[in-house]
C-alpha cells in the first residue's frame, strides 16, 4: 500500500489499519521474547544489547515474565528486558 492510497482512506479505516499493525508488532515481539526466554536459564552467562552494559558479561539470577535479573561479578544487579539479552 502506498502513501497516496493511505490518504484516500477514511479515519475509521486508518484506525483499524493502525490497530492491526500494532497488534502484529506486539505479537511478533512476544514470540521473539518467548523464544529467547526458552533458551535462558539461571546461572547462564549472557551479554546485554545496551550502551550502559556494553562489553560486560553478566550472569542470570532470576527470570520473570518479561524481564530478567542479571548480575555482574562485582555483585551489582540489573533488571533487564529479555528482548535485550544476547546469549
N, CA, C and O atoms as a GROMACS GRO file, in nm:
protein
  348
    1UNK      N    1   0.084  -0.117   0.000
    1UNK     CA    2   0.000   0.000   0.000
    1UNK      C    3   0.089   0.124   0.000
    1UNK      O    4   0.182   0.135   0.080
    2UNK      N    5   0.062   0.215  -0.088
    2UNK     CA    6   0.139   0.339  -0.099
    2UNK      C    7   0.082   0.446  -0.008
    2UNK      O    8  -0.029   0.434   0.042
    3UNK      N    9   0.160   0.551   0.013
    3UNK     CA   10   0.115   0.664   0.094
    3UNK      C   11  -0.002   0.734   0.027
    3UNK      O   12  -0.093   0.781   0.096
    4UNK      N   13  -0.002   0.741  -0.105
    4UNK     CA   14  -0.115   0.803  -0.176
    4UNK      C   15  -0.244   0.724  -0.153
    4UNK      O   16  -0.352   0.783  -0.144
    5UNK      N   17  -0.234   0.592  -0.144
    5UNK     CA   18  -0.352   0.511  -0.116
    5UNK      C   19  -0.399   0.530   0.028
    5UNK      O   20  -0.519   0.526   0.055
    6UNK      N   21  -0.305   0.553   0.119
    6UNK     CA   22  -0.342   0.577   0.258
    6UNK      C   23  -0.421   0.705   0.274
    6UNK      O   24  -0.515   0.712   0.354
    7UNK      N   25  -0.385   0.806   0.198
    7UNK     CA   26  -0.455   0.934   0.211
    7UNK      C   27  -0.599   0.926   0.164
    7UNK      O   28  -0.680   1.011   0.200
    8UNK      N   29  -0.632   0.826   0.084
    8UNK     CA   30  -0.768   0.811   0.036
    8UNK      C   31  -0.858   0.735   0.134
    8UNK      O   32  -0.979   0.730   0.115
    9UNK      N   33  -0.799   0.676   0.239
    9UNK     CA   34  -0.877   0.600   0.337
    9UNK      C   35  -0.944   0.695   0.437
    9UNK      O   36  -0.897   0.806   0.461
   10UNK      N   37  -1.054   0.649   0.493
   10UNK     CA   38  -1.124   0.729   0.594
   10UNK      C   39  -1.053   0.714   0.730
   10UNK      O   40  -0.964   0.630   0.746
   11UNK      N   41  -1.094   0.797   0.825
   11UNK     CA   42  -1.034   0.793   0.959
   11UNK      C   43  -1.057   0.657   1.024
   11UNK      O   44  -0.965   0.601   1.085
   12UNK      N   45  -1.175   0.603   1.013
   12UNK     CA   46  -1.205   0.473   1.076
   12UNK      C   47  -1.124   0.360   1.012
   12UNK      O   48  -1.080   0.269   1.081
   13UNK      N   49  -1.105   0.367   0.882
   13UNK     CA   50  -1.024   0.265   0.814
   13UNK      C   51  -0.878   0.277   0.855
   13UNK      O   52  -0.810   0.175   0.873
   14UNK      N   53  -0.829   0.399   0.870
   14UNK     CA   54  -0.691   0.420   0.915
   14UNK      C   55  -0.672   0.370   1.059
   14UNK      O   56  -0.568   0.312   1.091
   15UNK      N   57  -0.771   0.392   1.144
   15UNK     CA   58  -0.761   0.345   1.282
   15UNK      C   59  -0.759   0.192   1.288
   15UNK      O   60  -0.683   0.134   1.366
   16UNK      N   61  -0.842   0.128   1.208
   16UNK     CA   62  -0.842  -0.018   1.208
   16UNK      C   63  -0.712  -0.074   1.151
   16UNK      O   64  -0.662  -0.176   1.198
   17UNK      N   65  -0.658  -0.007   1.050
   17UNK     CA   66  -0.528  -0.047   0.994
   17UNK      C   67  -0.418  -0.030   1.098
   17UNK      O   68  -0.332  -0.117   1.114
   18UNK      N   69  -0.421   0.082   1.170
   18UNK     CA   70  -0.323   0.108   1.275
   18UNK      C   71  -0.333   0.002   1.385
   18UNK      O   72  -0.231  -0.047   1.433
   19UNK      N   73  -0.454  -0.031   1.423
   19UNK     CA   74  -0.473  -0.133   1.527
   19UNK      C   75  -0.418  -0.268   1.482
   19UNK      O   76  -0.356  -0.339   1.561
   20UNK      N   77  -0.439  -0.303   1.356
   20UNK     CA   78  -0.388  -0.430   1.303
   20UNK      C   79  -0.236  -0.431   1.303
   20UNK      O   80  -0.174  -0.532   1.336
   21UNK      N   81  -0.175  -0.320   1.265
   21UNK     CA   82  -0.028  -0.311   1.263
   21UNK      C   83   0.028  -0.322   1.405
   21UNK      O   84   0.124  -0.396   1.427
   22UNK      N   85  -0.030  -0.250   1.500
   22UNK     CA   86   0.017  -0.254   1.638
   22UNK      C   87   0.003  -0.395   1.696
   22UNK      O   88   0.094  -0.443   1.763
   23UNK      N   89  -0.109  -0.460   1.670
   23UNK     CA   90  -0.128  -0.596   1.720
   23UNK      C   91  -0.026  -0.694   1.661
   23UNK      O   92   0.022  -0.783   1.730
   24UNK      N   93   0.006  -0.676   1.534
   24UNK     CA   94   0.106  -0.761   1.470
   24UNK      C   95   0.244  -0.739   1.530
   24UNK      O   96   0.318  -0.835   1.553
   25UNK      N   97   0.279  -0.614   1.556
   25UNK     CA   98   0.409  -0.583   1.618
   25UNK      C   99   0.417  -0.645   1.757
   25UNK      O  100   0.518  -0.707   1.791
   26UNK      N  101   0.313  -0.629   1.837
   26UNK     CA  102   0.312  -0.686   1.972
   26UNK      C  103   0.324  -0.837   1.968
   26UNK      O  104   0.396  -0.896   2.049
   27UNK      N  105   0.254  -0.902   1.875
   27UNK     CA  106   0.258  -1.047   1.862
   27UNK      C  107   0.400  -1.095   1.827
   27UNK      O  108   0.450  -1.191   1.885
   28UNK      N  109   0.463  -1.027   1.731
   28UNK     CA  110   0.598  -1.067   1.690
   28UNK      C  111   0.699  -1.046   1.803
   28UNK      O  112   0.788  -1.128   1.822
   29UNK      N  113   0.685  -0.936   1.878
   29UNK     CA  114   0.774  -0.912   1.992
   29UNK      C  115   0.756  -1.020   2.099
   29UNK      O  116   0.853  -1.066   2.159
   30UNK      N  117   0.630  -1.059   2.121
   30UNK     CA  118   0.602  -1.162   2.220
   30UNK      C  119   0.663  -1.295   2.179
   30UNK      O  120   0.719  -1.366   2.262
   31UNK      N  121   0.653  -1.331   2.050
   31UNK     CA  122   0.714  -1.455   2.001
   31UNK      C  123   0.865  -1.452   2.016
   31UNK      O  124   0.926  -1.550   2.059
   32UNK      N  125   0.926  -1.338   1.982
   32UNK     CA  126   1.072  -1.325   1.993
   32UNK      C  127   1.115  -1.338   2.138
   32UNK      O  128   1.213  -1.406   2.168
   33UNK      N  129   1.044  -1.273   2.228
   33UNK     CA  130   1.077  -1.279   2.370
   33UNK      C  131   1.060  -1.420   2.424
   33UNK      O  132   1.143  -1.467   2.503
   34UNK      N  133   0.955  -1.488   2.383
   34UNK     CA  134   0.931  -1.625   2.429
   34UNK      C  135   1.042  -1.718   2.381
   34UNK      O  136   1.087  -1.806   2.455
   35UNK      N  137   1.085  -1.699   2.257
   35UNK     CA  138   1.193  -1.784   2.203
   35UNK      C  139   1.323  -1.761   2.280
   35UNK      O  140   1.396  -1.857   2.308
   36UNK      N  141   1.352  -1.636   2.315
   36UNK     CA  142   1.472  -1.608   2.393
   36UNK      C  143   1.460  -1.662   2.534
   36UNK      O  144   1.556  -1.714   2.591
   37UNK      N  145   1.340  -1.651   2.591
   37UNK     CA  146   1.319  -1.695   2.728
   37UNK      C  147   1.339  -1.845   2.743
   37UNK      O  148   1.389  -1.890   2.846
   38UNK      N  149   1.302  -1.922   2.642
   38UNK     CA  150   1.318  -2.067   2.646
   38UNK      C  151   1.466  -2.103   2.654
   38UNK      O  152   1.503  -2.200   2.721
   39UNK      N  153   1.551  -2.026   2.588
   39UNK     CA  154   1.694  -2.054   2.587
   39UNK      C  155   1.768  -2.007   2.710
   39UNK      O  156   1.884  -2.044   2.729
   40UNK      N  157   1.704  -1.927   2.794
   40UNK     CA  158   1.770  -1.876   2.915
   40UNK      C  159   1.756  -1.973   3.031
   40UNK      O  160   1.656  -2.045   3.042
   41UNK      N  161   1.856  -1.974   3.117
   41UNK     CA  162   1.846  -2.050   3.241
   41UNK      C  163   1.927  -1.978   3.348
   41UNK      O  164   2.020  -1.903   3.317
   42UNK      N  165   1.891  -2.000   3.472
   42UNK     CA  166   1.959  -1.936   3.584
   42UNK      C  167   2.104  -1.984   3.589
   42UNK      O  168   2.131  -2.103   3.576
   43UNK      N  169   2.196  -1.890   3.607
   43UNK     CA  170   2.338  -1.922   3.612
   43UNK      C  171   2.408  -1.906   3.480
   43UNK      O  172   2.531  -1.912   3.474
   44UNK      N  173   2.334  -1.886   3.375
   44UNK     CA  174   2.390  -1.872   3.240
   44UNK      C  175   2.462  -1.738   3.226
   44UNK      O  176   2.421  -1.640   3.288
   45UNK      N  177   2.568  -1.732   3.148
   45UNK     CA  178   2.640  -1.608   3.122
   45UNK      C  179   2.589  -1.547   2.992
   45UNK      O  180   2.584  -1.615   2.889
   46UNK      N  181   2.551  -1.419   2.998
   46UNK     CA  182   2.492  -1.351   2.882
   46UNK      C  183   2.552  -1.212   2.866
   46UNK      O  184   2.625  -1.163   2.952
   47UNK      N  185   2.519  -1.150   2.753
   47UNK     CA  186   2.553  -1.011   2.726
   47UNK      C  187   2.423  -0.935   2.705
   47UNK      O  188   2.319  -0.995   2.676
   48UNK      N  189   2.429  -0.802   2.720
   48UNK     CA  190   2.310  -0.719   2.703
   48UNK      C  191   2.336  -0.617   2.594
   48UNK      O  192   2.442  -0.553   2.590
   49UNK      N  193   2.239  -0.601   2.504
   49UNK     CA  194   2.250  -0.506   2.395
   49UNK      C  195   2.205  -0.368   2.442
   49UNK      O  196   2.095  -0.322   2.410
   50UNK      N  197   2.292  -0.302   2.520
   50UNK     CA  198   2.263  -0.170   2.574
   50UNK      C  199   2.396  -0.100   2.601
   50UNK      O  200   2.489  -0.163   2.652
   51UNK      N  201   2.406   0.030   2.569
   51UNK     CA  202   2.533   0.101   2.587
   51UNK      C  203   2.584   0.101   2.732
   51UNK      O  204   2.705   0.100   2.754
   52UNK      N  205   2.494   0.103   2.829
   52UNK     CA  206   2.536   0.107   2.969
   52UNK      C  207   2.609  -0.020   3.010
   52UNK      O  208   2.696  -0.016   3.097
   53UNK      N  209   2.575  -0.131   2.950
   53UNK     CA  210   2.634  -0.260   2.986
   53UNK      C  211   2.716  -0.320   2.873
   53UNK      O  212   2.738  -0.441   2.871
   54UNK      N  213   2.761  -0.238   2.780
   54UNK     CA  214   2.834  -0.286   2.663
   54UNK      C  215   2.964  -0.356   2.705
   54UNK      O  216   3.040  -0.304   2.786
   55UNK      N  217   2.987  -0.472   2.647
   55UNK     CA  218   3.112  -0.544   2.670
   55UNK      C  219   3.117  -0.621   2.800
   55UNK      O  220   3.218  -0.688   2.826
   56UNK      N  221   3.015  -0.616   2.883
   56UNK     CA  222   3.017  -0.686   3.011
   56UNK      C  223   2.944  -0.819   2.999
   56UNK      O  224   2.843  -0.831   2.930
   57UNK      N  225   2.998  -0.918   3.068
   57UNK     CA  226   2.930  -1.046   3.075
   57UNK      C  227   2.859  -1.053   3.209
   57UNK      O  228   2.919  -1.028   3.314
   58UNK      N  229   2.732  -1.086   3.205
   58UNK     CA  230   2.651  -1.091   3.325
   58UNK      C  231   2.596  -1.232   3.344
   58UNK      O  232   2.584  -1.308   3.248
   59UNK      N  233   2.563  -1.266   3.467
   59UNK     CA  234   2.504  -1.397   3.492
   59UNK      C  235   2.357  -1.379   3.528
   59UNK      O  236   2.320  -1.280   3.592
   60UNK      N  237   2.276  -1.474   3.488
   60UNK     CA  238   2.132  -1.468   3.510
   60UNK      C  239   2.102  -1.517   3.652
   60UNK      O  240   2.140  -1.627   3.691
   61UNK      N  241   2.032  -1.431   3.730
   61UNK     CA  242   1.993  -1.468   3.867
   61UNK      C  243   1.849  -1.516   3.874
   61UNK      O  244   1.817  -1.612   3.944
   62UNK      N  245   1.759  -1.447   3.799
   62UNK     CA  246   1.617  -1.477   3.805
   62UNK      C  247   1.553  -1.442   3.672
   62UNK      O  248   1.591  -1.343   3.610
   63UNK      N  249   1.457  -1.522   3.628
   63UNK     CA  250   1.386  -1.496   3.503
   63UNK      C  251   1.239  -1.473   3.536
   63UNK      O  252   1.172  -1.562   3.589
   64UNK      N  253   1.190  -1.354   3.505
   64UNK     CA  254   1.049  -1.321   3.524
   64UNK      C  255   0.976  -1.333   3.391
   64UNK      O  256   1.032  -1.383   3.293
   65UNK      N  257   0.851  -1.287   3.386
   65UNK     CA  258   0.771  -1.299   3.265
   65UNK      C  259   0.829  -1.219   3.151
   65UNK      O  260   0.841  -1.271   3.040
   66UNK      N  261   0.866  -1.092   3.174
   66UNK     CA  262   0.916  -1.008   3.066
   66UNK      C  263   1.058  -0.959   3.090
   66UNK      O  264   1.122  -0.909   2.998
   67UNK      N  265   1.109  -0.973   3.211
   67UNK     CA  266   1.242  -0.923   3.244
   67UNK      C  267   1.322  -1.028   3.319
   67UNK      O  268   1.268  -1.126   3.371
   68UNK      N  269   1.452  -1.006   3.323
   68UNK     CA  270   1.540  -1.097   3.396
   68UNK      C  271   1.633  -1.015   3.484
   68UNK      O  272   1.671  -0.903   3.449
   69UNK      N  273   1.669  -1.072   3.599
   69UNK     CA  274   1.763  -1.007   3.689
   69UNK      C  275   1.902  -1.063   3.659
   69UNK      O  276   1.925  -1.184   3.667
   70UNK      N  277   1.993  -0.973   3.623
   70UNK     CA  278   2.129  -1.012   3.588
   70UNK      C  279   2.226  -0.947   3.685
   70UNK      O  280   2.199  -0.840   3.739
   71UNK      N  281   2.339  -1.012   3.708
   71UNK     CA  282   2.439  -0.954   3.797
   71UNK      C  283   2.578  -0.962   3.735
   71UNK      O  284   2.610  -1.054   3.660
   72UNK      N  285   2.657  -0.862   3.770
   72UNK     CA  286   2.798  -0.857   3.729
   72UNK      C  287   2.878  -0.926   3.838
   72UNK      O  288   2.828  -0.944   3.949
   73UNK      N  289   3.000  -0.965   3.809
   73UNK     CA  290   3.083  -1.034   3.908
   73UNK      C  291   3.103  -0.953   4.034
   73UNK      O  292   3.120  -1.009   4.143
   74UNK      N  293   3.100  -0.819   4.022
   74UNK     CA  294   3.119  -0.733   4.139
   74UNK      C  295   2.998  -0.736   4.232
   74UNK      O  296   3.006  -0.686   4.344
   75UNK      N  297   2.888  -0.794   4.187
   75UNK     CA  298   2.770  -0.808   4.272
   75UNK      C  299   2.656  -0.715   4.237
   75UNK      O  300   2.545  -0.731   4.288
   76UNK      N  301   2.680  -0.617   4.150
   76UNK     CA  302   2.576  -0.523   4.113
   76UNK      C  303   2.472  -0.593   4.025
   76UNK      O  304   2.508  -0.668   3.934
   77UNK      N  305   2.344  -0.569   4.054
   77UNK     CA  306   2.235  -0.635   3.981
   77UNK      C  307   2.162  -0.536   3.891
   77UNK      O  308   2.150  -0.417   3.921
   78UNK      N  309   2.113  -0.588   3.779
   78UNK     CA  310   2.035  -0.510   3.683
   78UNK      C  311   1.912  -0.590   3.645
   78UNK      O  312   1.918  -0.712   3.629
   79UNK      N  313   1.799  -0.521   3.630
   79UNK     CA  314   1.677  -0.582   3.580
   79UNK      C  315   1.666  -0.540   3.434
   79UNK      O  316   1.653  -0.421   3.405
   80UNK      N  317   1.670  -0.637   3.343
   80UNK     CA  318   1.682  -0.611   3.201
   80UNK      C  319   1.568  -0.680   3.126
   80UNK      O  320   1.535  -0.794   3.158
   81UNK      N  321   1.507  -0.613   3.026
   81UNK     CA  322   1.408  -0.682   2.944
   81UNK      C  323   1.472  -0.799   2.868
   81UNK      O  324   1.585  -0.790   2.822
   82UNK      N  325   1.398  -0.907   2.857
   82UNK     CA  326   1.451  -1.028   2.793
   82UNK      C  327   1.488  -1.000   2.647
   82UNK      O  328   1.578  -1.064   2.593
   83UNK      N  329   1.420  -0.907   2.585
   83UNK     CA  330   1.447  -0.877   2.444
   83UNK      C  331   1.587  -0.820   2.422
   83UNK      O  332   1.639  -0.829   2.311
   84UNK      N  333   1.648  -0.761   2.524
   84UNK     CA  334   1.784  -0.705   2.511
   84UNK      C  335   1.895  -0.805   2.541
   84UNK      O  336   2.012  -0.775   2.520
   85UNK      N  337   1.859  -0.921   2.589
   85UNK     CA  338   1.959  -1.021   2.628
   85UNK      C  339   2.007  -1.098   2.506
   85UNK      O  340   1.927  -1.140   2.422
   86UNK      N  341   2.139  -1.116   2.497
   86UNK     CA  342   2.200  -1.195   2.390
   86UNK      C  343   2.282  -1.306   2.454
   86UNK      O  344   2.357  -1.283   2.549
   87UNK      N  345   2.266  -1.426   2.402
   87UNK     CA  346   2.344  -1.539   2.456
   87UNK      C  347   2.404  -1.621   2.346
   87UNK      O  348   2.472  -1.719   2.372
   0.00000   0.00000   0.00000
